[in-house]
Amino acid sequence: MSAVDSTLFNLNPVAALIWQAADGKTPLAKIVEERICPEFDVESREALRDAEQFVMDLAAHGILLLAESPIVESSAPTDKKS
């Protein structure tokens, strides 16, 4: 459910797979190629187009944040005191 406008989303199996795989690190194209296409026997270009529309819809409702590049975890040391 969108906190912005209370829109309720009901996810079909493909949308649910995208939602579960959206970890901020894996590009959408990789999710489509490695998870959606093999599982649902769909052509990658069509699947990517549909997946992009889905994530744009979620982003428009404030449910998902889109980024140009994956999140990169910092390997900087933390300031822990023993």
Steps between C-alpha positions, in 0.01 A plus 500: 500500500623844413546729797477793259152442361374174659511316168486127564713279275420134446805328352478226241773231507736696272457823696549311826827354370623849404396638840682221685814533286518881524789519745650829385807319368370288213417689180148449369635363172685227691188411701304471175767299318588260781173460687196604296588372152593147607212461744225646282631414152475854369716693253750726680425823311127478571559393861740788564259752350218374724728486805616858442139617482417313820788652699422846362141461620619398846746789508227746399305392807803524729517125558833434331802725452673495163871559451725532198749258648498224764571573864864439580575396854778695660797303623614788723582394853242576764580680822442212741632512851589165655 
